[in-house]
Amino acid sequence: MADPTVLIAAHDEAARIGETVGRVRCLFPDAHVIVADDGSRDATAAAAAVAGAQVLRLPHRGKGQALTLAERAAPEGPLLLCDADVRGDLRPLLDVEADLAIAVFARREGGGFGLAKRTARTLIRLASGFEAREPLSGQRALSPAARRACFPLAGGFGVEVGMTVAVAQAGLDVREVELALEHRTTGRDLPGFLHRGRQLRDIVFAFGPQATNHRGLRVPLVGWFLAAAHVPVAPVALIGLADDLWSGQERGFQAHLRRGASTGVLKLVGIPAYALLRTRSVAGALLVGLAANGLNQLDTRPGRALKAFAFGVLLLRGAPPRAVGAAVLLAPYDLREMAMLGDSGSNALGAVLGFRSVERLSRRQRWSAVAALAGLTLLGERRSLGALIERTPLLRKLDRLGRQGA
């Protein structure tokens, strides 16, 4: 078998990455080695380049996102994935007759109480039927078929479990092989528990609703968090989630209406109907429905809908504290492309503003707000709001504030 392209995700691994790249190049002399530097604050990129790797310098988004972008830079063919701190001979992985070969460490070192691994094993078994011994191993050989089945990868530390499930669900062969490997382990101390807590979070997210963002990265949808934090908008979030999971290619009211039965039509009817039930007011129903749609129209780039929500909260002089708190907590993850609001989250935030408007505004003010939001909706039907923001210097500057680069 020809040497594969080797992908290594690294974050603050300057002390080890050079040795790892050098060892990989000795084991696979003809391999192309790509190191995805996931926002390192040290000399990881320089050390990898000196050792002979192609280096992609990326903002810190997470392991899955870094490997996804590295895969796009790789030529067609098989892949070998390994961690930045692994030591040992990885060649036996390529000898396994399987689409996805996963290394099992022959000797266990360090670690916590096994909660993350047990959770990962259980979820992999429930989702795919595969019984994994080492569900979180980052040492993996992928055939071209497996590569097509699993990229883009699940975000963060959900990368391994998401990959195993995707390949198994595609009907491809997944096998594990025991190898004499070593890597740096985390202990039963505060940094170790924090690391495993992040692992567990991303593992669970990998089995929840996900979507592909504007950059083609797969990230978890977190609109459910807003629904849990502020229960009155939970039905709106659920309707939005249906659109996240089952929508087609239609965009805009006209496209949804032409199709007929669609999740877009469900939103068009369902959100105002729920608002009418709660407010007993036609103006209230229109306000909530249009506000939900307005933030949804804006949610085409990280942080944009959340900034519009913050502006709305200022205009309305407040909003339910739990909803505001949830938005503040989600903001860094949305801006760093580690999570996505999706239709579920953006519709829910818009509904929060809509219900707040019903409480705060006079009857005349409500109808004025309805007219303004209807105008925004019509503008969005005919022109790209994102393009309009990009062409307006002040809006462009505010829009890009806090967002990561390419």
C-alpha positions in Angstrom: 0.0 0.0 0.0 1.3 3.5 -0.9 2.2 5.8 2.0 -0.9 7.8 3.1 -1.2 11.4 3.8 -0.6 12.0 7.5 -2.8 14.5 9.3 -1.9 15.8 12.8 -3.9 18.3 14.8 -1.8 20.2 17.3 -2.5 22.8 20.0 0.5 24.1 22.1 2.7 21.1 21.3 6.0 22.9 20.5 7.9 20.5 22.8 6.8 17.4 21.0 5.5 18.1 17.5 9.0 18.2 15.9 9.8 14.7 17.3 6.4 13.3 16.2 6.7 14.7 12.7 10.3 13.4 12.4 9.3 9.9 13.5 6.3 9.8 11.1 8.5 10.8 8.2 10.9 8.0 9.1 8.1 5.5 9.3 6.5 6.7 6.0 9.3 8.3 3.9 7.0 9.1 1.0 4.1 10.4 3.0 2.9 14.0 2.9 2.6 15.2 6.5 0.2 18.0 7.3 0.1 19.6 10.7 -3.1 21.6 11.5 -1.9 24.1 14.1 -5.1 24.7 16.1 -4.4 28.2 17.4 -1.3 27.4 19.3 0.2 30.1 21.5 3.7 28.6 21.4 6.1 27.7 18.6 4.2 24.6 17.5 3.9 25.8 13.8 7.6 26.6 13.6 8.7 23.3 15.1 6.5 21.3 12.7 7.7 23.2 9.7 11.4 22.7 10.7 10.7 19.0 11.0 9.4 18.9 7.4 5.6 19.1 7.7 3.2 21.3 5.7 1.7 23.6 8.4 -1.8 25.1 8.4 -2.0 27.9 10.9 -5.6 28.1 12.1 -7.6 29.9 14.7 -8.4 27.7 17.7 -11.7 26.0 17.0 -11.1 22.4 18.1 -9.5 19.1 17.0 -12.3 18.1 14.6 -12.4 21.4 12.9 -8.6 21.5 12.5 -8.5 18.0 11.0 -11.4 18.8 8.6 -9.5 21.8 7.2 -6.3 19.7 7.0 -8.1 17.0 5.0 -9.1 19.6 2.4 -5.5 20.4 1.9 -4.6 16.7 1.4 -4.4 14.9 -1.9 -6.9 12.1 -2.7 -6.2 8.7 -1.3 -5.9 7.1 2.1 -5.2 9.0 5.3 -3.4 8.3 8.6 -4.4 10.4 11.6 -2.2 10.6 14.7 -1.9 12.7 17.8 0.8 15.3 18.1 2.4 13.5 21.1 2.2 9.8 20.1 5.2 7.6 20.2 5.5 4.2 18.6 5.3 2.3 15.3 2.1 3.1 13.4 2.9 1.0 10.3 0.8 -2.0 11.4 -2.4 0.2 11.1 -1.9 0.2 7.4 -1.6 -3.6 7.3 -5.1 -4.1 8.6 -7.6 -5.0 5.9 -10.3 -2.5 7.0 -11.7 0.8 5.9 -11.1 2.3 9.3 -8.2 0.8 11.5 -8.0 2.1 15.0 -5.0 1.7 17.3 -5.7 0.3 20.8 -2.9 1.1 23.2 -1.4 -2.1 24.5 -0.6 -0.6 27.9 -2.9 1.9 29.7 -1.2 4.9 31.2 -2.8 7.6 33.4 -6.3 8.8 32.8 -9.2 9.5 35.0 -12.1 7.3 36.2 -13.2 6.2 32.7 -16.5 8.1 32.5 -15.7 9.7 29.1 -14.6 6.4 27.6 -17.6 4.5 28.9 -19.9 7.1 27.6 -18.2 7.0 24.2 -18.4 3.2 24.0 -22.1 3.2 24.9 -23.1 5.9 22.5 -21.1 4.3 19.6 -22.7 0.9 20.3 -26.2 2.5 20.4 -25.6 4.5 17.2 -23.8 1.9 15.1 -23.7 -1.5 16.8 -19.9 -1.4 16.9 -18.2 -2.5 20.1 -15.2 -0.2 20.6 -12.4 -1.0 23.0 -10.6 2.3 22.5 -13.3 4.8 21.4 -11.1 7.9 21.8 -7.9 6.8 20.1 -6.7 9.4 17.7 -4.4 6.9 15.8 -6.5 5.9 12.8 -5.9 4.7 9.2 -8.7 5.5 6.7 -9.4 4.1 3.3 -10.6 6.6 0.6 -14.1 5.2 1.2 -13.9 5.8 4.9 -12.6 9.3 4.2 -15.6 10.1 2.1 -18.0 8.7 4.7 -16.8 10.7 7.7 -15.6 14.2 6.5 -16.4 16.8 7.6 -15.7 15.5 11.1 -17.6 16.1 14.3 -16.3 19.2 16.2 -13.8 19.3 19.0 -13.0 16.1 20.9 -16.1 14.4 19.3 -14.0 13.7 16.2 -13.2 10.1 17.0 -16.6 8.9 18.1 -18.2 10.7 15.2 -15.8 9.2 12.7 -16.3 5.6 14.0 -20.1 5.9 13.8 -20.1 7.5 10.4 -17.9 4.8 8.9 -19.8 2.0 10.6 -23.2 3.4 9.5 -21.9 3.6 6.0 -21.5 -0.2 6.0 -17.7 -0.1 5.9 -15.4 -2.3 7.9 -14.1 -0.9 11.2 -11.4 -2.8 13.2 -9.2 -2.2 16.1 -5.6 -3.4 16.4 -3.4 -3.4 19.6 -0.2 -1.5 19.2 2.7 -0.7 21.6 2.2 3.1 21.6 2.7 5.8 24.1 1.4 9.3 24.5 1.2 12.0 27.1 -1.6 11.3 29.6 -3.6 13.5 31.9 -3.8 12.6 35.6 -6.4 12.8 38.3 -5.8 16.5 39.0 -7.7 19.7 38.1 -6.2 20.1 34.5 -6.9 16.4 33.8 -10.5 16.6 35.0 -11.1 19.8 33.0 -9.7 18.1 29.9 -11.9 15.1 30.3 -14.9 17.3 31.0 -14.3 19.0 27.6 -14.0 15.6 26.0 -17.2 14.4 27.5 -19.0 17.5 26.4 -17.9 17.1 22.8 -18.6 13.4 22.8 -22.2 14.1 23.8 -22.5 16.9 21.3 -21.3 14.6 18.5 -24.4 12.5 19.0 -26.8 15.5 19.1 -28.1 17.7 16.3 -25.3 19.0 14.1 -25.0 21.2 11.0 -22.4 22.4 8.5 -21.6 26.0 8.8 -20.6 28.6 6.1 -17.0 27.3 6.2 -18.1 23.7 5.7 -17.2 22.7 9.3 -19.5 20.4 11.2 -20.5 21.9 14.5 -23.2 21.1 17.1 -26.5 23.0 17.1 -27.1 24.5 20.5 -30.5 26.1 20.1 -31.8 23.6 22.6 -29.8 25.4 25.3 -31.8 28.5 24.8 -35.0 26.5 25.0 -33.9 24.9 28.3 -32.8 28.3 29.7 -36.1 30.1 28.8 -38.9 27.6 28.5 -41.5 30.0 27.0 -39.6 29.9 23.7 -39.1 26.1 23.7 -41.9 25.5 21.1 -40.3 28.0 18.8 -36.9 26.4 19.2 -38.4 23.0 18.5 -40.0 24.3 15.3 -36.7 25.8 14.3 -34.9 22.5 15.0 -37.2 20.7 12.6 -36.0 23.1 9.9 -32.4 22.5 10.9 -32.7 18.8 10.6 -35.1 18.3 7.7 -35.1 21.4 5.6 -34.4 21.3 1.9 -32.6 23.8 -0.3 -35.4 26.4 -0.2 -34.5 29.8 1.2 -37.0 32.6 1.8 -40.8 32.6 2.2 -41.5 32.5 -1.6 -39.4 29.4 -2.1 -41.0 27.6 0.8 -44.5 28.5 -0.3 -43.8 27.3 -3.9 -42.8 24.0 -2.5 -45.8 23.6 -0.3 -45.4 21.2 2.6 -42.0 22.0 4.1 -40.3 22.8 7.4 -40.2 26.4 6.3 -44.0 26.5 6.0 -44.1 24.9 9.4 -42.2 27.9 10.8 -44.2 30.4 8.8 -47.4 29.0 10.3 -46.3 27.5 13.6 -44.4 30.3 15.2 -47.1 33.0 14.8 -49.7 30.5 15.8 -47.9 29.8 19.1 -47.4 33.5 19.6 -51.1 34.1 19.0 -52.0 31.5 21.6 -49.7 33.2 24.2 -50.4 36.8 23.4 -54.0 36.7 22.3 -53.1 39.4 19.8 -52.7 39.5 16.1 -50.0 42.2 16.4 -48.2 40.1 19.0 -48.3 37.0 16.7 -46.9 39.0 13.8 -44.3 40.6 16.0 -43.0 37.3 17.4 -43.1 35.6 14.0 -41.3 38.4 12.2 -38.7 38.9 14.9 -37.9 35.2 14.9 -37.6 35.3 11.1 -35.5 38.5 11.2 -32.8 37.0 13.5 -32.9 33.8 11.4 -32.2 35.8 8.3 -29.2 37.4 9.9 -27.7 34.1 11.3 -25.5 33.4 8.3 -22.2 34.2 10.0 -20.8 33.5 13.5 -22.1 35.9 16.1 -24.3 38.0 13.8 -27.7 36.9 15.3 -26.4 37.2 18.8 -25.2 40.8 18.2 -28.6 41.6 16.7 -30.2 40.1 19.8 -28.0 42.2 22.1 -29.0 45.4 20.1 -32.7 44.4 20.5 -32.2 43.9 24.2 -30.8 47.4 24.5 -33.6 48.9 22.5 -36.2 47.1 24.6 -34.4 47.9 27.9 -33.9 44.4 28.9 -35.1 40.8 28.4 -35.6 37.7 30.5 -32.4 37.2 32.5 -32.2 33.5 31.7 -32.4 34.1 28.0 -29.8 36.8 28.1 -27.5 34.6 30.3 -27.8 31.8 27.8 -27.0 34.1 24.9 -23.9 35.4 26.8 -22.7 31.8 27.5 -23.1 30.8 23.8 -21.5 33.8 22.3 -17.8 32.7 22.5 -18.7 29.3 21.1 -20.7 30.8 18.2 -18.0 33.4 17.4 -15.2 30.8 17.5 -17.2 28.4 15.3 -17.3 25.7 17.9 -21.1 25.7 17.9 -24.0 27.1 15.9 -27.3 28.6 16.8 -29.0 27.2 13.7 -32.7 28.0 13.0 -33.5 26.6 16.4 -31.4 29.2 18.3 -31.9 32.2 16.1 -35.7 31.7 16.0 -35.8 31.3 19.8 -33.7 34.5 20.3 -36.0 36.4 17.9 -39.1 35.1 19.7 -37.6 36.4 23.0 -37.4 39.9 21.5 -40.9 39.5 20.0 -42.5 38.6 23.3 -40.6 41.3 25.1 -41.9 43.8 22.5 -45.4 42.7 23.2 -44.8 43.5 26.9 -43.0 46.8 26.5 -44.6 48.5 23.5 -47.8 50.3 23.1 -50.3 49.2 20.5 -49.2 51.8 18.1 -45.5 51.0 18.7 -46.2 47.3 18.1 -47.7 47.9 14.7 -44.8 50.2 13.9 -42.4 47.4 14.8 -44.4 44.9 12.7 -44.0 47.2 9.7 -40.3 47.6 10.3 -39.7 43.9 10.6 -41.9 43.2 7.6 -39.8 45.6 5.6 -36.6 43.8 6.8 -38.2 40.5 5.7 -39.1 41.8 2.3 -35.6 43.2 1.9 -34.1 39.9 2.8 -36.3 38.2 0.2 -34.9 40.4 -2.6 -31.4 41.1 -1.5 -28.7 39.4 0.7 -28.7 41.0 4.1 -25.2 39.7 4.6 -24.0 41.4 1.4 -25.6 44.6 2.6 -23.8 44.4 5.9 -20.5 43.8 4.1 -21.0 46.9 1.9 -21.7 49.2 4.9 -18.4 50.0 6.7 -19.8 50.5 10.2 -22.0 47.4 10.1 -19.1 45.4 8.6 -16.8 46.4 11.4 -19.4 45.6 14.1 -20.3 42.3 12.3 -16.6 41.1 12.3 -16.0 42.1 15.9 -14.9 39.1 17.9 -15.1 36.7 14.9 -12.2 34.5 13.9 -10.4 34.9 10.6 -10.1 32.1 8.0 
